Amino acid sequence: MSWSSMSAALAYFEKALQLVEKLRANELPRIEQAAGICTNSIAAGGLVFLFGNGHSRMMCEEMTPRQGCFPGFVALVELALSNHASIVGANGLRAPLYLERYEGYAEEILKGFRFGAHDAFLVISTSGIRPVVVEMAAGAKARGLPVIAITSRQHCEASEPAHSSGKKLTDYADVVIDNQCPPGDCVVEIEGLEWRTGPVSTVTGAMIINMLRAAVAERLVARGITPVLLPSHQFVGNAGAEQQLERFYESYRKSLRHLYD
């Protein structure tokens, strides 16, 4: 079946599958490298922060809190940059799109934490050019934290810098994981529509996040460290799941101690 005769639904499925295969073929070494950074941080009592604004915040929450997650990862989700489901009116889309271009905002977020010597940072942005993500990575580096980036190299490299420094997210990252997305993210062209539809960064981004989490868990166990996993809380009446959930809460609470001391 040719692309022209394929249904839009199947075209999206096939294209997304191709990009997942490209991810496997091209990015596994960098995912393993990133897993090493995260493992070293967590094993030493540090934390791995994940930041993404707009839709990218979903990748932060795909890491934690999520079934199968464990303490050591912290989703740094700034609601002013990502709470825009209303689209218009209060909590609409205009303000977050403005704020992500506002220089100096990321530093104000970072000032709310006391980062430790073993912490690390993971910044997620398909474009990799918005001032808030560039400054988040720069602020983490200035504090001595290793920085991992998940971005689209193709989009980032083809775009002009949006920050006055001329820098992009990739300029501050120790490891860059390419989510394989094309410029603009969307992959499906439909006759009669000016713009493409079918964004794929959610598919490849979630794949990266879960590959990374699994790799870190494996490495921690190999070091003799047993992470306390978040179980599914949908097992109603399962005493074991309820007890494990309480163990997870307590373990997570203790993992945050150095942030506020």
Secondary structure per residue as TSV (DSSP state, phi and psi in degrees):
chain	resnum	aa	ss	phi	psi
A	1	M	-	360.0	131.3
A	2	S	-	-80.9	160.6
A	3	W	G	-60.0	-36.3
A	4	S	G	-67.2	-29.5
A	5	S	G	-96.5	-3.5
A	6	M	S	-79.2	143.0
A	7	S	-	-64.9	155.0
A	8	A	H	-60.9	-37.7
A	9	A	H	-63.6	-45.4
A	10	L	H	-70.4	-35.5
A	11	A	H	-60.8	-42.0
A	12	Y	H	-64.0	-46.1
A	13	F	H	-57.7	-47.9
A	14	E	H	-64.5	-42.5
A	15	K	H	-67.4	-42.9
A	16	A	H	-62.6	-40.0
A	17	L	H	-64.0	-40.1
A	18	Q	H	-60.4	-41.8
A	19	L	H	-70.3	-35.1
A	20	V	H	-63.9	-40.1
A	21	E	H	-64.9	-39.3
A	22	K	H	-63.6	-37.5
A	23	L	H	-60.2	-45.8
A	24	R	H	-63.3	-42.6
A	25	A	H	-70.6	-32.8
A	26	N	H	-109.0	-28.7
A	27	E	H	-109.3	-3.8
A	28	L	H	-56.6	-42.6
A	29	P	H	-59.4	-38.5
A	30	R	H	-75.3	-32.0
A	31	I	H	-65.7	-40.7
A	32	E	H	-66.3	-38.4
A	33	Q	H	-63.5	-43.6
A	34	A	H	-63.7	-38.3
A	35	A	H	-61.7	-35.7
A	36	G	H	-64.0	-42.0
A	37	I	H	-62.8	-47.5
A	38	C	H	-63.5	-41.1
A	39	T	H	-63.3	-44.8
A	40	N	H	-60.0	-40.4
A	41	S	H	-65.2	-51.8
A	42	I	H	-66.9	-39.4
A	43	A	H	-63.6	-28.4
A	44	A	T	-92.4	7.8
A	45	G	T	88.8	9.1
A	46	G	-	-88.8	-178.4
A	47	L	-	-126.3	149.9
A	48	V	E	-111.6	111.6
A	49	F	E	-87.5	141.3
A	50	L	E	-118.9	127.4
A	51	F	E	-128.5	135.2
A	52	G	-	-157.4	136.2
A	53	N	-	-101.5	165.5
A	54	G	G	60.7	-139.1
A	55	H	G	-63.9	-26.3
A	56	S	G	-63.3	-19.3
A	57	R	H	-61.4	-24.1
A	58	M	H	-62.8	-31.8
A	59	M	H	-70.9	-31.8
A	60	C	H	-63.4	-44.0
A	61	E	H	-78.5	-16.8
A	62	E	H	-68.4	-29.2
A	63	M	H	-78.2	-45.7
A	64	T	S	-164.1	137.5
A	65	P	S	-84.7	127.8
A	66	R	S	-151.5	145.2
A	67	Q	T	-51.5	132.7
A	68	G	T	87.5	-0.5
A	69	C	-	-81.9	172.8
A	70	F	-	-152.2	157.7
A	71	P	T	-57.6	149.4
A	72	G	T	125.1	-27.6
A	73	F	E	-104.2	137.9
A	74	V	E	-128.7	120.3
A	75	A	E	-82.0	107.7
A	76	L	E	-90.0	88.3
A	77	V	-	-107.1	112.2
A	78	E	-	-91.2	111.4
A	79	L	H	-61.3	-32.7
A	80	A	H	-63.0	-21.2
A	81	L	H	-99.9	-5.0
A	82	S	H	-143.2	-2.2
A	83	N	-	-96.9	82.4
A	84	H	-	-134.8	29.2
A	85	A	T	-65.7	-22.3
A	86	S	T	-71.5	-22.9
A	87	I	-	69.4	-55.6
A	88	V	S	-121.1	162.6
A	89	G	S	79.2	-157.7
A	90	A	T	-61.1	138.4
A	91	N	T	58.7	34.3
A	92	G	-	-86.6	-167.6
A	93	L	S	-85.8	-26.1
A	94	R	H	-60.6	-46.4
A	95	A	H	-64.4	-47.6
A	96	P	H	-60.5	-38.8
A	97	L	H	-65.1	-29.7
A	98	Y	H	-74.6	-46.0
A	99	L	H	-63.2	-35.2
A	100	E	T	-68.9	-13.5
A	101	R	T	-99.0	-3.1
A	102	Y	-	-86.2	113.2
A	103	E	T	-71.9	137.3
A	104	G	T	101.2	-14.1
A	105	Y	H	-69.1	-39.9
A	106	A	H	-61.2	-39.5
A	107	E	H	-63.4	-35.7
A	108	E	H	-65.7	-34.0
A	109	I	H	-67.0	-46.7
A	110	L	H	-63.3	-30.1
A	111	K	T	-64.3	-14.9
A	112	G	T	-79.4	-1.4
A	113	F	-	-128.4	154.6
A	114	R	-	-111.4	98.0
A	115	F	-	-76.0	147.7
A	116	G	-	-97.7	170.7
A	117	A	T	-66.3	-20.5
A	118	H	T	-109.4	10.1
A	119	D	-	-76.5	161.5
A	120	A	E	-141.8	169.1
A	121	F	E	-135.2	137.4
A	122	L	E	-123.7	118.7
A	123	V	E	-111.3	129.9
A	124	I	E	-115.6	121.6
A	125	S	-	-161.6	118.8
A	126	T	S	-64.3	-39.2
A	127	S	S	-78.6	-39.2
A	128	G	-	71.2	19.4
A	129	I	-	-124.6	-15.9
A	130	R	-	-64.7	140.9
A	131	P	H	-52.5	-39.4
A	132	V	H	-65.0	-37.1
A	133	V	H	-77.9	-36.0
A	134	V	H	-62.7	-45.7
A	135	E	H	-72.7	-28.6
A	136	M	H	-64.6	-44.8
A	137	A	H	-66.5	-41.9
A	138	A	H	-63.8	-40.2
A	139	G	H	-66.3	-38.3
A	140	A	H	-65.1	-44.0
A	141	K	H	-62.7	-40.8
A	142	A	H	-62.8	-24.7
A	143	R	T	-92.1	5.5
A	144	G	T	84.4	14.4
A	145	L	-	-91.8	137.9
A	146	P	-	-66.8	144.8
A	147	V	E	-120.8	128.7
A	148	I	E	-109.7	135.6
A	149	A	E	-118.1	138.1
A	150	I	E	-114.5	115.4
A	151	T	E	-152.7	173.8
A	152	S	-	-97.6	110.1
A	153	R	H	-59.4	-40.2
A	154	Q	H	-61.8	-45.0
A	155	H	H	-69.2	-47.3
A	156	C	H	-61.5	-46.0
A	157	E	H	-70.8	-26.0
A	158	A	H	-86.0	-8.6
A	159	S	S	-101.6	147.0
A	160	E	-	-73.4	145.5
A	161	P	-	-60.2	141.5
A	162	A	-	-99.8	-10.3
A	163	H	S	-93.6	145.1
A	164	S	T	-62.9	-20.2
A	165	S	T	-74.1	-16.2
A	166	G	-	81.4	6.2
A	167	K	-	-92.6	157.4
A	168	K	-	-124.1	170.8
A	169	L	G	-54.6	-41.3
A	170	T	G	-64.4	-21.2
A	171	D	G	-71.0	-18.7
A	172	Y	T	-110.9	-4.1
A	173	A	-	-87.8	135.9
A	174	D	S	-78.1	-31.3
A	175	V	E	-134.6	130.9
A	176	V	E	-116.2	117.5
A	177	I	E	-100.6	121.4
A	178	D	E	-87.0	119.6
A	179	N	-	-79.7	2.8
A	180	Q	-	71.2	6.7
A	181	C	-	-75.9	145.2
A	182	P	-	-75.5	164.6
A	183	P	T	-54.1	131.3
A	184	G	T	88.7	-10.3
A	185	D	S	76.9	-38.6
A	186	C	E	-80.9	149.7
A	187	V	E	-125.9	-5.2
A	188	V	E	-109.0	123.6
A	189	E	-	-102.5	130.5
A	190	I	-	-122.7	126.7
A	191	E	T	-58.1	129.9
A	192	G	T	102.0	-13.4
A	193	L	-	-107.6	133.4
A	194	E	S	-72.6	-36.1
A	195	W	S	-110.1	151.7
A	196	R	-	-71.8	162.1
A	197	T	E	-128.9	177.5
A	198	G	E	81.9	65.4
A	199	P	E	-67.7	146.0
A	200	V	-	-117.5	-3.9
A	201	S	H	-64.9	-25.4
A	202	T	H	-67.3	-41.3
A	203	V	H	-66.8	-54.3
A	204	T	H	-72.4	-33.4
A	205	G	H	-65.2	-45.0
A	206	A	H	-65.2	-34.4
A	207	M	H	-63.6	-44.7
A	208	I	H	-60.9	-47.4
A	209	I	H	-59.0	-45.0
A	210	N	H	-74.3	-33.7
A	211	M	H	-62.0	-43.2
A	212	L	H	-64.4	-46.6
A	213	R	H	-61.3	-44.7
A	214	A	H	-62.6	-40.5
A	215	A	H	-65.9	-38.5
A	216	V	H	-67.6	-43.1
A	217	A	H	-59.0	-44.0
A	218	E	H	-61.3	-43.4
A	219	R	H	-68.7	-37.6
A	220	L	H	-64.3	-44.6
A	221	V	H	-61.1	-39.5
A	222	A	H	-62.5	-25.6
A	223	R	T	-89.4	2.3
A	224	G	T	85.1	16.1
A	225	I	-	-108.2	121.7
A	226	T	-	-100.4	106.0
A	227	P	-	-68.0	146.0
A	228	V	-	-89.6	107.4
A	229	L	-	-85.1	147.0
A	230	L	-	-80.7	118.2
A	231	P	-	-83.5	169.4
A	232	S	-	-66.7	130.0
A	233	H	T	-92.3	12.0
A	234	Q	T	-90.8	-1.8
A	235	F	-	-80.9	77.8
A	236	V	T	-62.6	129.8
A	237	G	T	84.0	0.4
A	238	N	-	-87.7	104.4
A	239	A	H	-62.9	-36.0
A	240	G	H	-62.8	-42.0
A	241	A	H	-66.1	-39.6
A	242	E	H	-65.4	-41.3
A	243	Q	H	-66.5	-39.3
A	244	Q	H	-65.3	-37.2
A	245	L	H	-62.0	-41.8
A	246	E	H	-65.6	-39.2
A	247	R	H	-62.9	-38.9
A	248	F	H	-63.3	-47.1
A	249	Y	H	-55.8	-47.0
A	250	E	H	-67.1	-42.1
A	251	S	H	-63.9	-40.6
A	252	Y	H	-66.3	-41.9
A	253	R	H	-57.9	-46.2
A	254	K	H	-66.0	-30.9
A	255	S	H	-67.0	-19.0
A	256	L	T	-93.3	1.7
A	257	R	H	-54.6	-43.3
A	258	H	H	-72.3	-13.5
A	259	L	H	-68.1	-27.9
A	260	Y	H	-122.0	4.9
A	261	D	-	-71.5	360.0
